[in-house]
C-alpha cells in the first residue's frame, strides 16, 4: 500500500492495527504530545502529573479488548518506533449515539518531532478508510478551543465545527468544541499535513 509524502513522492504506508506490545510506546507518545500541544493551555501541574505507567495499562486493556465493543486503535509504525496513533469507535454523545453510521475519533496524536512530516495525514487517511469500509458516513471529535494547531489540521482535512453542539468543559482553558466530518466513503481523504489532537 502506498501513500505520498509532503513532496508528493510515493512511499509505503506504515499504518496498522495496534498490538498489546505497542501500549508503552502509545502511552509515552500521548504524554509527549499532550505536554507539547497543551503547554500554556492546560495547567503545567496537570501536564507534569501525566502517568505513563497508568496510561500504558489503559492502552493495553483497550487494545486487548480488540474490536468487541467496536473500538479500534491504529498506529503509524515507521519501522523504528510508533510515530502516531488514532483511537476511534462508537459515538458516545447522546445526540449521536443512536446512529450506527456515525463514529467518534477519541484520540489522534503524533510525536512532536513528527509534526508536519505526514504522519497525521497518513493516520487520518487510514482512519477514514476503516470507517468507510464498515459503513461509517460521518465522524466527530472534541478538541480544545485553544488548540489552534489541532483545529487547523482538522479544518484542512475537511472537518468543520459543529454548530449544533454546545462547548463543553468546566474551566475556561478546558473548553472543548465539537468538529464533524461528513461524506466519508464518498471521496473524503483527510489529506491534510500536520498534527491533530483530540483531547478526549
GIHUHU-V967065 format. One record per pair of residues at least 24 apart in sequence whose C-alpha atoms are under 7 Angstrom apart, sorted by sequence separation. I is the first residue (numbers start at 1). J is the second residue. If there is no record, write none. Layout:
i=I j=J
i=I j=J
This chain:
i=28 j=52
i=85 j=109
i=27 j=52
i=84 j=109
i=85 j=110
i=84 j=110
i=83 j=110
i=84 j=111
i=27 j=55
i=83 j=111
i=27 j=56
i=144 j=174
i=145 j=175
i=83 j=114
i=144 j=175
i=145 j=176
i=24 j=56
i=144 j=176
i=145 j=177
i=158 j=190
i=23 j=56
i=103 j=136
i=143 j=176
i=144 j=177
i=157 j=190
i=101 j=135
i=102 j=136
i=105 j=139
i=142 j=176
i=143 j=177
i=157 j=191
i=84 j=119
i=101 j=136
i=102 j=137
i=103 j=138
i=104 j=139
i=105 j=140
i=106 j=141
i=142 j=177
i=143 j=178
i=157 j=192
i=23 j=59
i=101 j=137
i=102 j=138
i=103 j=139
i=104 j=140
i=105 j=141
i=142 j=178
i=156 j=192
i=23 j=60
i=86 j=123
i=101 j=138
i=102 j=139
i=103 j=140
i=104 j=141
i=141 j=178
i=142 j=179
i=140 j=178
i=141 j=179
i=140 j=179
i=141 j=180
i=153 j=192
i=20 j=60
i=140 j=180
i=139 j=180
i=140 j=181
i=153 j=194
i=139 j=181
i=153 j=195
i=154 j=196
i=20 j=63
i=76 j=119
i=138 j=181
i=139 j=182
i=153 j=196
i=19 j=63
i=20 j=64
i=138 j=182
i=18 j=63
i=137 j=182
i=138 j=183
i=150 j=195
i=151 j=196
i=137 j=183
i=138 j=184
i=150 j=196
i=76 j=123
i=137 j=184
i=150 j=197
i=136 j=184
i=137 j=185
i=132 j=184
i=132 j=185
i=143 j=197
i=18 j=73
i=143 j=198
i=144 j=199
i=17 j=73
i=18 j=74
i=128 j=184
i=142 j=198
i=143 j=199
i=17 j=74
i=18 j=75
i=25 j=82
i=141 j=198
i=142 j=199
i=16 j=74
i=17 j=75
i=142 j=200
i=15 j=74
i=16 j=75
i=15 j=75
i=16 j=76
i=15 j=76
i=14 j=76
i=15 j=77
i=14 j=77
i=14 j=78
i=125 j=189
i=125 j=190
i=124 j=190
i=125 j=191
i=121 j=190
i=121 j=191
i=121 j=192
i=121 j=193
i=120 j=193
i=121 j=194
i=120 j=194
i=118 j=193
i=120 j=195
i=33 j=109
i=36 j=112
i=118 j=194
i=120 j=196
i=33 j=110
i=116 j=193
i=117 j=194
i=33 j=111
i=116 j=194
i=30 j=109
i=32 j=111
i=33 j=112
i=115 j=194
i=116 j=195
i=115 j=195
i=29 j=111
i=110 j=195
i=109 j=195
i=109 j=196
i=108 j=196
i=109 j=197
i=108 j=197
i=107 j=197
i=108 j=198
i=107 j=198
i=106 j=198
i=107 j=199
i=107 j=200
i=106 j=200
i=41 j=146
i=15 j=123
i=6 j=117
i=15 j=126
i=6 j=118
i=5 j=118
i=42 j=173
i=41 j=173
i=42 j=174
